[in-house]
Amino acid sequence: MNIIKTIRKPYFSLVFSAAILFTSCSQTDSFNSSIIKREITSFDIEKMQQLKIISITNEPNNENNFNSYMSWININNWHINYRGFNDQNSAKVIMSNSLQKNINFAKESGIFSSQEIIIIDNFISKITNSESTEIFLDVLNNFKSEIDGLNLSKENYAKYDNLFTSLIILNKVNPEVYNYNQSIQNTNRCVGSAIGLALSYAALFTIEVGSFGSATVLTCVGFVWASATFGSGCK
C-alpha cells in the first residue's frame, strides 16, 4: 500500500478535516470506550491535520520526517526533552527502525520493569504472528488488561496511556491505514510500527507539560505519525 501517494492526492487535504470530524462508526466508538477514558477532541484532529500539511511539503525521508515533526512542535510552542541523550540522532534512528528494534530500544532504556517487559514481549509476539486470526483490538485489549493489573503509578502508566490514546487518534485521522478491527494477519504493517514507535518515544523523551496539558499525548502521536506513515514500517 503506497500511503505516500494516498496522502499526496490533491483532494485529500481539502476533504480531510470534514471527513474526520463528521464521520463516525460503531466500531471506532467501541474502540474508544474500550481502551481509554480520554475523549478525542477536534483539537487533536486539527493539530494532526496541521502536522500532515507540514509533512507533505517535504520529500519523505528520515531527516525530513524528523524536521517536520520538530517544526510542528515549535509552531505550537510545545517543549520536549531528550532522556539521556545529547542530540537528536537517536530519535532520527528510531523513525526508521523496525518494530522489533524499537521494542528492544524501549526495553533496554531502563524505564520498564521486568514484569512490564514480560507483558510487552508476549504482546509483540502476538501482533507479529503473521498467521494469527485474532483480532488486533482483542489482543490490544488483553494487553491493556495485563498492564492495568500491575497497578502502576500514575506517572508510570502515562507511557501506556499515551500509547493507547495515540492509537485511537491514528485511527481517527487515517482509518484506512490504522484499522484495528481486522485480524492480525490482515492488519497493516503501520499498526505494529506504531506500537514500537510509541514505546520508544516513552523511552526517549520526557515531556514538559507546562500549560498545554492535553496536548502532551499529541507530541507522542505526532512522532508516531511522522515516523510510521512515511517510514519503512509501512512499506
C-alpha positions in Angstrom: 0.0 0.0 0.0 1.5 3.3 -1.1 0.5 5.6 1.7 2.5 8.5 0.5 0.6 8.5 -2.8 -2.6 8.4 -0.9 -1.7 11.3 1.2 -0.5 13.3 -1.7 -3.7 13.1 -3.7 -4.8 16.7 -4.4 -8.3 16.4 -2.9 -7.1 14.6 0.3 -6.1 17.6 2.4 -9.3 19.5 1.4 -11.7 16.9 2.5 -9.7 15.5 5.4 -10.9 17.7 8.2 -14.6 17.5 7.3 -14.5 13.7 6.8 -12.8 13.1 10.1 -14.8 15.5 12.2 -18.3 14.5 10.9 -17.8 10.7 10.2 -18.1 8.1 12.8 -18.7 4.4 13.1 -19.8 2.0 15.8 -16.5 0.0 15.6 -14.4 3.1 16.2 -16.7 4.3 19.0 -16.4 0.9 20.7 -12.6 1.0 20.3 -12.5 4.4 22.0 -14.5 3.4 25.0 -12.8 0.1 25.5 -9.2 1.4 25.5 -9.1 4.9 27.0 -11.2 7.3 29.1 -9.8 10.5 27.4 -12.1 11.9 24.8 -10.6 12.6 21.4 -11.4 16.2 20.5 -11.5 18.4 17.5 -8.3 20.0 18.8 -6.5 16.6 18.5 -7.7 16.2 14.9 -6.8 19.8 14.0 -3.3 19.5 15.2 -2.7 16.2 13.4 -4.0 17.8 10.2 -1.5 20.6 10.8 1.3 18.1 11.1 0.1 16.3 7.9 0.2 19.5 5.9 3.7 20.3 7.2 4.9 16.8 6.4 3.7 16.6 2.8 5.5 19.7 1.8 8.8 17.8 2.1 10.1 14.7 0.4 9.7 11.9 3.0 12.9 10.6 4.4 14.4 10.1 7.9 15.8 13.6 8.1 12.8 15.5 6.7 10.3 13.5 8.8 12.0 14.4 12.0 12.5 18.1 10.9 8.7 18.2 10.1 7.9 16.9 13.5 10.2 19.4 15.3 8.8 22.2 13.2 5.3 21.2 14.3 6.4 21.1 17.9 7.9 24.6 17.7 5.0 26.2 15.8 2.7 25.1 18.7 5.2 26.3 21.4 5.4 22.8 22.9 8.5 21.5 24.6 10.2 18.1 24.8 13.3 17.0 26.4 15.6 14.1 25.5 16.0 11.5 28.2 19.8 10.7 28.5 20.7 11.9 25.0 22.8 14.9 24.0 21.4 15.2 20.5 18.6 14.2 18.2 20.3 11.4 16.3 18.7 8.6 18.3 15.2 10.0 17.6 16.0 10.0 13.9 17.2 6.5 14.0 14.1 5.3 15.8 12.0 6.8 13.0 13.5 4.2 10.6 13.8 1.3 12.9 11.8 -1.9 12.6 9.2 -2.7 15.2 11.4 -5.2 17.0 14.4 -2.8 17.0 12.2 -0.1 18.6 10.9 -2.6 21.2 14.4 -3.6 22.0 15.4 0.0 22.4 12.5 0.6 24.7 13.2 -2.5 26.8 16.9 -1.5 27.2 16.1 2.0 28.2 15.5 1.0 31.8 12.1 2.6 32.1 10.2 -0.7 32.0 10.1 -3.2 34.9 10.8 -6.9 34.4 7.0 -7.5 34.7 6.2 -5.0 32.1 8.8 -6.4 29.7 7.3 -9.9 30.0 3.8 -8.5 29.1 5.3 -6.4 26.3 7.2 -9.4 24.8 4.0 -11.5 24.9 2.0 -8.8 23.2 4.6 -8.2 20.5 4.8 -11.9 19.9 1.1 -12.0 19.2 0.9 -9.0 17.0 3.8 -10.1 14.8 2.3 -13.6 14.2 1.5 -13.2 10.5 -0.7 -16.3 10.7 -2.8 -15.2 13.6 -6.6 -14.9 13.1 -7.0 -13.0 16.3 -8.5 -9.5 16.0 -5.9 -6.9 16.7 -8.2 -4.9 19.0 -8.9 -8.0 21.1 -5.1 -8.6 21.6 -4.7 -4.9 22.4 -7.5 -5.0 25.0 -5.8 -8.1 26.6 -2.5 -6.2 26.7 -4.2 -3.2 28.4 -5.8 -5.5 31.0 -2.5 -7.1 31.8 -0.8 -3.6 32.2 -3.8 -2.4 34.3 -3.3 -5.5 36.6 0.2 -4.2 37.5 -1.3 -1.2 39.4 1.3 1.1 38.1 1.7 4.6 39.5 0.1 7.4 37.5 3.5 8.5 36.2 4.5 5.0 35.1 1.1 4.4 33.5 1.3 7.6 31.5 3.5 6.0 28.8 0.8 3.4 28.1 -1.9 5.9 28.2 0.0 7.8 25.5 0.3 4.6 23.5 -3.4 3.7 23.7 -4.6 7.3 23.0 -2.1 7.6 20.1 -3.7 4.5 18.5 -7.1 6.0 18.8 -6.1 9.3 17.2 -4.3 7.5 14.4 -7.5 5.5 13.8 -9.4 8.8 13.6 -7.0 10.6 11.3 -6.1 7.7 9.0 -8.7 4.9 9.4 -7.8 3.3 6.0 -4.3 2.6 7.5 -4.8 2.3 11.2 -7.8 -0.1 11.3 -7.6 -2.3 14.5 -10.8 -4.3 13.8 -9.1 -6.7 11.4 -7.3 -9.9 12.1 -3.6 -9.6 12.9 -2.7 -11.3 9.6 -4.6 -8.7 7.7 -3.6 -5.7 9.8 -1.5 -3.0 8.0 2.2 -3.1 9.0 1.9 0.5 10.2 -0.1 -0.7 13.2 2.8 -2.7 14.5 5.2 0.0 13.7 3.1 2.5 15.7 3.4 0.3 18.8 7.2 0.2 18.7 7.4 3.9 18.0 5.2 4.9 20.8 7.0 2.7 23.4 10.4 4.0 22.1 9.1 7.6 22.4 8.3 6.9 26.0 11.9 5.7 26.5 13.5 8.6 24.6 11.5 11.7 25.6 10.4 13.4 28.8 7.6 15.9 28.3 7.5 19.4 29.7 3.7 19.6 30.2 3.6 23.2 31.0 0.3 24.8 30.2 -0.7 22.7 27.2 -1.9 19.7 29.3 -3.9 17.5 26.9 -1.5 18.2 24.1 1.1 16.0 25.8 -0.2 12.9 24.1 -0.1 14.8 20.7 3.6 15.1 21.0 3.7 11.3 21.1 1.1 10.6 18.4 2.7 13.2 16.1 6.0 11.5 16.5 4.4 8.1 15.7 2.5 9.5 12.7 5.5 11.4 11.2 7.6 8.2 11.6 5.3 5.4 10.8 3.3 6.9 8.0 6.4 7.7 5.9 8.7 5.1 7.4 9.9 1.7 6.3 7.5 0.0 8.7 4.5 0.9 6.4 6.0 -0.1 3.1 
